[in-house]
Amino acid sequence: MQAVCEHNYSRFLRMLPDCDTEELSYRFTIAEGLAYCITILDSARYTSTVAIEQVNQRAPAFMKPCMVVRLYHDAKMAEVVSSQNTGALAASYHYPNAKMHAKNEKQMVNVFLAEWLQFCIKSRPQVLDEV
Protein backbone atom coordinates (compact mmCIF):
# COMPACT_ATOMS: atom_id res chain seq x y z
CA MET A 1 0.00 0.00 0.00
CA GLN A 2 2.96 2.32 0.56
CA ALA A 3 3.73 2.41 -3.18
CA VAL A 4 0.11 3.31 -3.99
CA CYS A 5 0.18 6.17 -1.45
CA GLU A 6 3.48 7.46 -2.88
CA HIS A 7 2.08 7.44 -6.43
CA ASN A 8 -1.10 9.15 -5.23
CA TYR A 9 0.98 11.93 -3.70
CA SER A 10 2.85 12.57 -6.94
CA ARG A 11 -0.45 12.58 -8.87
CA PHE A 12 -1.93 15.10 -6.44
CA LEU A 13 1.05 17.39 -6.98
CA ARG A 14 0.41 17.26 -10.73
CA MET A 15 -3.25 18.18 -10.23
CA LEU A 16 -3.15 20.72 -7.40
CA PRO A 17 -0.82 23.66 -7.91
CA ASP A 18 -1.39 24.97 -4.36
CA CYS A 19 -1.94 21.86 -2.24
CA ASP A 20 -0.34 23.62 0.71
CA THR A 21 -2.72 26.59 0.63
CA GLU A 22 -5.68 26.29 2.98
CA GLU A 23 -9.27 26.96 1.91
CA LEU A 24 -8.86 26.63 -1.85
CA SER A 25 -11.41 24.74 -3.94
CA TYR A 26 -11.07 23.42 -7.45
CA ARG A 27 -13.72 22.04 -9.79
CA PHE A 28 -12.56 19.39 -12.22
CA THR A 29 -15.09 18.87 -15.03
CA ILE A 30 -15.12 15.39 -16.56
CA ALA A 31 -18.18 15.68 -18.81
CA GLU A 32 -21.39 17.68 -19.05
CA GLY A 33 -23.18 17.33 -15.71
CA LEU A 34 -20.27 15.46 -14.08
CA ALA A 35 -17.55 17.17 -12.08
CA TYR A 36 -15.44 16.70 -8.98
CA CYS A 37 -14.78 19.32 -6.38
CA ILE A 38 -11.48 19.21 -4.53
CA THR A 39 -11.31 21.39 -1.43
CA ILE A 40 -8.21 21.93 0.68
CA LEU A 41 -9.58 21.68 4.23
CA ASP A 42 -6.41 22.45 6.15
CA SER A 43 -2.73 22.76 5.53
CA ALA A 44 0.29 22.70 7.79
CA ARG A 45 4.01 22.42 7.27
CA TYR A 46 4.06 18.64 6.91
CA THR A 47 0.44 17.75 6.05
CA SER A 48 -2.54 18.91 4.02
CA THR A 49 -6.05 17.52 4.16
CA VAL A 50 -8.27 17.60 1.09
CA ALA A 51 -11.89 16.62 0.48
CA ILE A 52 -12.94 15.17 -2.86
CA GLU A 53 -16.59 14.89 -3.83
CA GLN A 54 -18.49 14.22 -7.01
CA VAL A 55 -20.83 16.95 -8.23
CA ASN A 56 -23.65 15.40 -10.24
CA GLN A 57 -27.21 16.67 -10.06
CA ARG A 58 -28.70 13.48 -11.53
CA ALA A 59 -27.25 10.93 -9.13
CA PRO A 60 -28.53 10.27 -5.61
CA ALA A 61 -26.19 11.18 -2.75
CA PHE A 62 -25.22 7.58 -1.93
CA MET A 63 -23.97 7.10 -5.52
CA LYS A 64 -21.56 10.07 -5.38
CA PRO A 65 -18.01 9.18 -4.38
CA CYS A 66 -16.53 11.33 -1.62
CA MET A 67 -13.39 10.97 0.44
CA VAL A 68 -10.99 12.83 2.67
CA VAL A 69 -7.31 12.45 1.83
CA ARG A 70 -4.31 13.44 3.93
CA LEU A 71 -1.14 14.43 2.10
CA TYR A 72 2.06 13.88 4.08
CA HIS A 73 4.59 16.27 2.53
CA ASP A 74 7.58 14.99 4.51
CA ALA A 75 6.91 11.33 3.59
CA LYS A 76 5.58 12.23 0.09
CA MET A 77 2.49 10.07 0.57
CA ALA A 78 -1.27 10.62 0.17
CA GLU A 79 -3.64 8.38 2.15
CA VAL A 80 -7.43 8.15 2.18
CA VAL A 81 -8.48 8.71 5.79
CA SER A 82 -12.25 8.63 5.24
CA SER A 83 -14.44 7.39 2.42
CA GLN A 84 -18.17 7.75 1.76
CA ASN A 85 -18.61 9.56 5.09
CA THR A 86 -17.93 6.39 7.07
CA GLY A 87 -15.33 7.93 9.35
CA ALA A 88 -11.75 6.82 9.84
CA LEU A 89 -10.69 3.61 8.13
CA ALA A 90 -8.87 0.90 10.05
CA ALA A 91 -5.75 -0.68 8.55
CA SER A 92 -7.66 -3.97 8.26
CA TYR A 93 -10.91 -5.49 9.44
CA HIS A 94 -11.90 -8.88 10.78
CA TYR A 95 -14.48 -10.46 8.55
CA PRO A 96 -17.40 -10.63 8.91
CA ASN A 97 -17.96 -7.41 10.83
CA ALA A 98 -21.01 -5.34 11.76
CA LYS A 99 -20.50 -2.72 9.03
CA MET A 100 -19.49 -5.31 6.42
CA HIS A 101 -16.15 -3.67 5.63
CA ALA A 102 -13.88 -5.74 3.42
CA LYS A 103 -10.74 -7.09 5.10
CA ASN A 104 -8.56 -4.75 3.02
CA GLU A 105 -10.99 -1.81 2.70
CA LYS A 106 -8.33 0.83 3.31
CA GLN A 107 -6.14 -0.55 0.55
CA MET A 108 -9.13 -0.75 -1.81
CA VAL A 109 -10.10 2.92 -1.35
CA ASN A 110 -6.48 4.01 -1.87
CA VAL A 111 -6.35 2.00 -5.10
CA PHE A 112 -9.66 3.62 -6.13
CA LEU A 113 -8.10 7.03 -5.46
CA ALA A 114 -5.10 6.06 -7.61
CA GLU A 115 -7.37 5.04 -10.48
CA TRP A 116 -9.46 8.20 -10.15
CA LEU A 117 -6.40 10.48 -10.11
CA GLN A 118 -4.95 8.72 -13.14
CA PHE A 119 -8.28 9.08 -14.98
CA CYS A 120 -8.44 12.81 -14.19
CA ILE A 121 -4.87 13.39 -15.35
CA LYS A 122 -5.50 11.56 -18.63
CA SER A 123 -8.91 13.15 -19.20
CA ARG A 124 -7.86 16.73 -18.69
CA PRO A 125 -4.17 17.40 -18.23
CA GLN A 126 -4.48 21.16 -17.68
CA VAL A 127 -4.66 22.80 -14.28
CA LEU A 128 -7.98 22.74 -12.46
CA ASP A 129 -10.30 25.73 -12.41
CA GLU A 130 -10.22 27.53 -9.06
CA VAL A 131 -13.71 27.96 -7.57
PyMOL commands that set and color helices and strands:
alter all, ss='L'
color gray80, all
select helices_A, chain A and resi 2-15+61-63+105-123
alter helices_A, ss='H'
color red, helices_A
select strands_A, chain A and resi 25-31+34-43+47-55+66-72+77-83+129-130
alter strands_A, ss='S'
color yellow, strands_A
deselect
rebuild
show_as cartoon
